[in-house]
Amino acid sequence: DLIEYLKHNCPAHLYATSISPPAAQQIISSIKVILGEDGSSRGAQKLARIRENSNFFRSELQKMGFEVLGDNDSPVMPIMLYNLQKFLHFHESASNGIGFSSHPFTVSRARICISAAHTREDLIKALEVISRVGDMVGVKYFPAEPKKQQLEGEGIKMD
């Protein structure tokens, strides 16, 4: 049933050719892992990890002052850039992992995609690069939250 559904509803089929049998089998196998039908908790662990990674990354981007669209728990994060020149400069300066969006350039955005395989160190390194480029290009449209150490240094106790 799933293969028939994909054959008739998949954009690849509607605009080109149908999904290949190996790709359909990969989808079926992935769904079985996610549902735990493979006899393991690997799928649930990966879902929890991608949710954790996504929420951490989105929260940190927002704390830095970026305008991030999308929903919590989503691993796809559009960062609004709004300007074609800023988009091109941002993309050129942070080219590893920053995807072009399918949206018109008048609403330019960088699209970040997070994986369950990313480590916390990977995410922090990416955040450092994106923050530096965001400062350079001028696309942090909101005030950044003060860091905990800065607040405590000013006598404000953080719990």
CORWOFEN-V109411 format. One record per residue. N is the residue number from 0. OMEGA is omega in radians with two decimals (NA if undefined). Layout:
n omega
N OMEGA
N OMEGA
This chain:
n omega
0 -3.13
1 -3.13
2 3.11
3 3.10
4 -3.13
5 3.12
6 -3.05
7 -3.06
8 -3.11
9 3.13
10 3.12
11 3.13
12 -3.09
13 -3.06
14 -3.13
15 3.12
16 -3.12
17 3.13
18 -3.11
19 3.10
20 3.10
21 3.11
22 3.10
23 3.12
24 3.10
25 3.09
26 3.14
27 3.14
28 3.13
29 3.12
30 3.11
31 3.10
32 -3.14
33 -3.12
34 3.14
35 -3.13
36 3.06
37 3.11
38 -3.14
39 3.06
40 -3.09
41 -3.13
42 3.13
43 3.11
44 3.13
45 3.11
46 3.11
47 -3.11
48 -3.13
49 3.08
50 3.13
51 3.13
52 -3.10
53 -3.12
54 3.07
55 -3.07
56 3.13
57 -3.13
58 -3.13
59 3.10
60 3.14
61 3.10
62 3.13
63 3.13
64 3.10
65 2.99
66 -3.07
67 3.11
68 3.09
69 -3.06
70 2.96
71 -3.11
72 -3.12
73 3.12
74 3.12
75 -3.06
76 3.03
77 3.03
78 -3.09
79 3.11
80 3.00
81 -2.98
82 -3.09
83 -3.14
84 3.10
85 3.11
86 -3.11
87 3.14
88 3.12
89 -3.11
90 3.14
91 -3.08
92 -3.11
93 -2.93
94 -3.14
95 3.01
96 3.11
97 -3.05
98 3.01
99 3.13
100 3.12
101 -3.11
102 3.10
103 -3.11
104 3.11
105 3.05
106 -3.05
107 3.13
108 3.00
109 -3.12
110 3.11
111 3.10
112 -3.09
113 -3.12
114 3.02
115 -3.11
116 3.11
117 3.04
118 3.08
119 3.12
120 3.08
121 -3.09
122 3.14
123 3.11
124 3.12
125 3.12
126 3.11
127 3.13
128 -3.12
129 3.11
130 -3.14
131 3.13
132 3.10
133 3.07
134 -3.09
135 -3.06
136 3.13
137 -3.12
138 3.02
139 -2.97
140 3.14
141 3.09
142 3.11
143 3.04
144 3.07
145 3.11
146 -3.10
147 -3.12
148 3.14
149 -3.13
150 -3.13
151 3.08
152 3.10
153 3.10
154 3.11
155 -3.09
156 3.09
157 3.10
158 NA
